[in-house]
Amino acid sequence: MTPEARWQAELLELIARQEQQPDDTLGLNAAGLAVYRNNYRLGLMDTLKMIYPVCGQIVGEEFFTGLAREYSKRHASHSGNLHSYGAAFGDFLQGFPPAQTLPYLADVARLEWAVHRSYYAIDQQPLAATALADVHPDQFGQLRFTLSESSRALSSPWPVVAIWQGHQPGQTLNVDLESGGEQALVSRHAGKVRVQAQTAGMAALLLALQQGLLLEEAAGRALSAEAGFDLQAGLARLFADGLLSHYQL
């Protein structure tokens, strides 16, 4: 590492860690460092506001600013790409005492992160059903599918899909928090991210495949979650919607 690169790395580390004090080697005084740190923190907070607009609408701008400030104190950015910042915000909300009055907020944040992740995911060629032409039917149970980078399944004890959809432009919020949980599929089609509620069987299938389980195990979970689940129709939808990217036998 060149001296210039080392200086930059040490400066970035110092900006991100507020508890550290500057030394003479960097040539910074406390006032100068404070300016860098403040701009850095504001950048992270603005990033969170962009990624989590629904959470911001739910709690209000002032409270969300406080949440973003506390999160940025605990979580530094580890990438030059701010699109990768904020992944743990849902977990942070779940354990942050001031947010406990809204127990569904953490799962709404997890859904918003999935939306953000889907929008910025790399483009992939979807797996076609014809790719399985050489697989013998007796081996189908041993297939392991990979969901595309832009697809993500989530399960929540709260009606997170209805909450998210009710906060979209032009929509009316009408959510019964006592209506039970929802399973969501986040996916991207023609550059637009979709958030859709799923049946119990389809959600179980998606979540199992997402966890890397074999198809026979995923099918078992789907049938346990929803008696009479049509596995063939479920798989056909995975291919038709371009939700799969690879498979292994």
C-alpha positions, 0 to 999 in steps of 0.5 A: 500500500502506498503512503497516500493510500494508507493515509486515505484508509486511516482517515476513513477509519478515523471518520467512521469511528467517532471514539478514536482521536486523531494523531499528528500523522494525519495532519488533522485537528479536532475541528477539521475531523468533526466536519468530516465526521458530520458530513459522513454521518449525514450521508449515511442518514440520508441513505437510510431515509432513501431506502426506508421511506415507508418506515419514515412515513410511519414514525414521522420525519423527526423520529426517523431522523433519530433512528437513522442517527442512532443506527449510523452511530452503531453501523459504519459503512463498509463499502464505497457503494452506499446502496449496500448500506443499511442491511441490518436496519430491521434487526436494529429496530427490533432491538431498539427500545424506543421502537418497541411501541411499533412491533411491526416496524422491524419487518416493514424495514426488512421488506423495504430492504428487500425492495431496495436490494431487488431494485439494484440487483444485477441483471441475470438470465432467468432459468428456463424450464427447458434447462431441465430437459436432461434431468430424469423425473426420478431426480427432480427431488434432488434438484437445488434451485437458486432464486435470482438476485432480484427475488426475495421471500419474507414471512412476517407475523404482521400484514407487512405487504398491506402496510407497504402497499398502503404507503405507496403513492396514490394508495389509501392506508386501510390495514387491520393489524389484527388480521394476521401475518403475511408472506411476501415475494419481492421481485423485479420485472421490466425494471420495476419492483413488485411486492406481492402477498403469497399463499402459505404453500407458495411462501413455504416453497420460496423460503425453502428454496431460498434457504438452499433446500432440495426440491423434495424438502421444499415441496414437503414444507409447502405441502405441510404449510398448505394442504393440497398445494399444487407443486406443479403449478407452483414450479411453473410459476417460478419459471414463468415469472423468471424467479430462478437463476440456477440449479444443481443436481 
